[in-house]
Amino acid sequence: DRIDPFAFKFQFKNVEYSSGRNKTFLCYLVDKGNTVDGLLRGYLEDEHTGSHAEEAFFIQCLPNYDPAVKYTVTW
């Protein structure tokens, strides 16, 4: 998934006052190595998750983490 261009411009525009710009976006790329589903990519907003973006990532994007698989995570 990609961030909507309007949302990106609103959140990251360089302005003196940033009213309403309080979201955290975590962009990620996960390589699961030699697995069927291979790559996982996207972004996550933490405004409504109730947890930090990194914690929300594991809860929402990798809920069935397999310790036997080697993951390469870039964010």
Beta strands, then each sheet from edge to edge (+ up, - down):
strand 1: 25-31
strand 2: 39-45
strand 3: 72-74
sheet 1: 2+ 1- 3+
end
